[in-house]
Amino acid sequence: MATRISVSLTLAALMAVSTPAQDARSVLQAAARTMGVENMRSIQYTGTGWQGMVGQNFTPDLDWPRVDLTSYTRTIDFDTMSSREEYVRAQGNNLPRGGGAGFPFLMPQKVVNFVSGTYAWTLNAQGQPVAQPEAAELRQIEILTTPYGFLKGATAPGANPTMVTRREYDQRVTVVSFVALGKYRINGTINAQNMVQRTQTWIPNPVVGDLYYENVYTNYRSVNGVQVPRFHQHQDYDDGGTPPVVSGGDHGFGLETISNAQLNVANAGIAVPDNVRTAKPQPVRVETQKLGEGLYLLAGGSHNSVAVEFNDHIAVIEAPLNEERSIAVINEVYRLMPNKEIRYVVNTHHHWDHLGGIRTYVHEGATVVTHEGNKPYYQEVLRARPWVLQPDRFALQPPEEWSEGYIFETVREKYVLTDGSRVVELHNIQGLPHAGGMLMAYIPREKIVVQADLYNAAATAPNANARAFQANLQRLKLDVATIVGIHGSPAPMSQFQGLVNKTQ
């Protein structure tokens, strides 16, 4: 009797799953027919639009800064889950504020990105493949959140799609869901006209945790028998409807016009280059350079940190990239100064590549020193999100002080860290086009200035950020011998002066 009940329950459970899956497949098949992609194995589409520089807004309450995509082509082969994305981006008439390295763009920039299964790469300026193993999952998700990739992914063997219906945009819609790569739930909204209206998922991010990733598809029209929409992408939530706006960045990508589309293009599959196939993720390296007594540059990657020793504690300037980088730097700091705790972490500015490791320092017990304009963003965004996809130490063992808001020291124009002997001055940089609320650190004993994104020793021509940096050094009358960058190697002040004094 017990066996019969068990079997009955199992069959009931299977029926409960298979029925919505079958209904979902019918909805997906109807959408594929309407959109002209019922027999699709590959697709290529070309257009123009824009790109948001995600995580690089001028201040946290503004949207991601945009550049124009003067040309854009994506070719997707669904049999091999491969994609070639090629575009040219230019500054255009967009406001040239914020942004990371090379932004704003003085010249058009060509980008070619690839993925094939678990392999991802790009092409460098010489056209040679450069492996990007950490990008493979995201680029597969990019395929599956296109309207065409969603239909293919949701009907693939083993996808087991489910569905619900609801009212949205004044009509009844069907939301179909499936789980990709074993962990990413991808939802697709199919409207009453059998068009994919929206796709959404969440991806791991070292600043905000599970980052909301949404594509909205509107204004469909037929091109070569294929229904093509206007693409409009959000990365992160738009909280503009709840003033005051704390986190304004959300618009990540858009194709305004698709001029051509073609199904089942020849040679859509992509061969993986040998150097990409054999590439391995590089371990985090921390290379230490002594800048003075109790003063260390912690380099070894694309971003640096600086550790300063005080009588009974340590301050670290900058916590970039992610938790993995921060853990490696913290371990090196304690190796260098084993009997002292990290009491402060100084944050130069809010751009995500400079902010991604800060949660690790807060978990370690450090107080964040940042510009006063950043505090609402750090409080209400960094702590308020789910961290399920890739939880960090802070998510797994959260310190209560973060939610209480006790772990900030803020700077308006000047802030001094000192024990009576060692002094670190923090100054707000005025008139800077790169980011509002940017701090630099001046260490008088060694006559060192630590700065981010304003000057790189490898630079061959001055830009607006370098000139603003020079103006602030003059305004503050700082006696500087060496400039230490969060990017690149330390450089003598004379080298920087030679650069900014160049005539155009």
HUTA-V792127 format. One record per pair of residues at least 24 apart in sequence whose C-alpha atoms are under 7 Angstrom apart, sorted by the first residue. I is the first residue (numbers start at 1). J is the second residue. If there is no record, write none. Layout:
I/J + I/J
This chain:
20/162 + 20/163 + 21/160 + 21/161 + 21/162 + 24/161 + 24/162 + 24/163 + 24/176 + 25/155 + 28/151 + 30/194 + 31/194 + 31/195 + 32/151 + 34/194 + 35/195 + 35/226 + 35/227 + 36/225 + 36/226 + 36/227 + 37/226 + 40/263 + 40/264 + 41/77 + 41/78 + 41/79 + 41/264 + 42/76 + 42/77 + 42/78 + 42/263 + 42/264 + 42/265 + 42/268 + 43/75 + 43/76 + 43/77 + 43/262 + 43/263 + 43/264 + 43/265 + 44/74 + 44/75 + 44/76 + 44/261 + 44/262 + 44/263 + 44/265 + 45/73 + 45/74 + 45/75 + 45/258 + 45/260 + 45/261 + 45/262 + 46/72 + 46/73 + 46/74 + 46/258 + 46/259 + 46/260 + 46/261 + 47/71 + 47/72 + 47/73 + 47/255 + 47/257 + 47/258 + 47/259 + 48/72 + 48/255 + 48/256 + 48/257 + 48/258 + 49/254 + 49/255 + 49/256 + 49/257 + 50/253 + 50/254 + 50/255 + 51/252 + 51/253 + 51/254 + 52/251 + 52/252 + 52/253 + 53/99 + 53/252 + 54/252 + 55/351 + 55/352 + 56/98 + 56/99 + 56/100 + 56/351 + 56/352 + 57/98 + 57/99 + 57/249 + 58/97 + 58/98 + 58/434 + 58/435 + 58/436 + 59/435 + 59/436 + 60/246 + 60/247 + 60/248 + 60/374 + 60/377 + 61/245 + 61/246 + 61/247 + 61/248 + 62/248 + 62/249 + 63/248 + 63/249 + 63/250 + 63/251 + 64/249 + 64/250 + 64/251 + 65/97 + 65/98 + 65/99 + 66/94 + 67/91 + 67/92 + 67/94 + 68/92 + 75/268 + 76/268 + 77/268 + 77/269 + 80/116 + 80/117 + 80/269 + 81/116 + 81/117 + 81/140 + 82/115 + 82/116 + 82/117 + 82/269 + 82/270 + 83/114 + 83/115 + 83/116 + 84/113 + 84/114 + 84/115 + 85/112 + 85/113 + 85/114 + 86/111 + 86/112 + 86/113 + 87/111 + 87/112 + 97/433 + 97/434 + 98/433 + 98/434 + 98/435 + 99/434 + 115/139 + 116/270 + 116/272 + 119/276 + 119/277 + 121/276 + 130/276 + 131/276 + 131/279 + 133/281 + 145/199 + 147/196 + 154/178 + 204/389 + 204/390 + 206/322 + 206/356 + 207/352 + 207/355 + 207/356 + 207/382 + 208/381 + 208/382 + 208/385 + 209/385 + 209/386 + 209/387 + 210/385 + 210/386 + 210/387 + 210/388 + 210/389 + 211/235 + 211/236 + 212/236 + 212/237 + 223/260 + 223/261 + 224/261 + 224/262 + 226/261 + 228/258 + 230/255 + 230/256 + 230/257 + 231/255 + 231/256 + 246/376 + 246/377 + 247/377 + 284/325 + 286/328 + 286/329 + 292/446 + 298/329 + 302/487 + 303/486 + 303/487 + 304/486 + 304/487 + 305/486 + 310/419 + 310/422 + 311/419 + 312/340 + 313/340 + 313/341 + 313/342 + 313/343 + 314/340 + 314/341 + 314/342 + 314/343 + 314/344 + 315/342 + 315/343 + 315/344 + 315/345 + 316/344 + 316/345 + 316/346 + 317/345 + 317/346 + 317/347 + 318/345 + 318/346 + 318/347 + 318/348 + 318/354 + 319/347 + 319/354 + 319/355 + 319/356 + 319/357 + 319/358 + 320/353 + 320/354 + 320/355 + 320/356 + 320/357 + 321/353 + 321/354 + 321/355 + 321/356 + 321/357 + 322/356 + 322/357 + 323/357 + 323/360 + 323/392 + 325/357 + 326/357 + 326/360 + 342/366 + 343/367 + 344/368 + 344/369 + 345/369 + 346/370 + 348/438 + 348/439 + 348/440 + 348/452 + 349/437 + 349/438 + 349/439 + 350/374 + 359/394 + 360/393 + 360/394 + 363/393 + 363/394 + 363/399 + 367/407 + 367/408 + 367/409 + 368/407 + 368/408 + 368/409 + 369/408 + 369/409 + 369/410 + 370/409 + 370/410 + 370/411 + 371/410 + 371/411 + 371/412 + 371/437 + 371/439 + 372/410 + 372/411 + 372/412 + 373/437 + 379/405 + 429/472 + 430/472 + 431/468 + 432/465 + 432/468 + 433/465 + 434/465 + 447/479 + 447/480 + 447/481 + 447/482 + 448/480 + 448/481 + 448/482 + 448/483 + 448/484 + 449/480 + 449/482 + 449/483 + 449/484 + 450/483 + 450/484 + 450/485 + 451/484 + 451/485 + 451/486 + 452/485 + 452/486 + 452/487 + 453/487 + 455/485 + 456/485 + 456/487 + 456/488 + 457/488 + 457/489 + 457/490 + 457/491 + 461/499 + 462/499 + 462/500 + 466/500 + 467/500
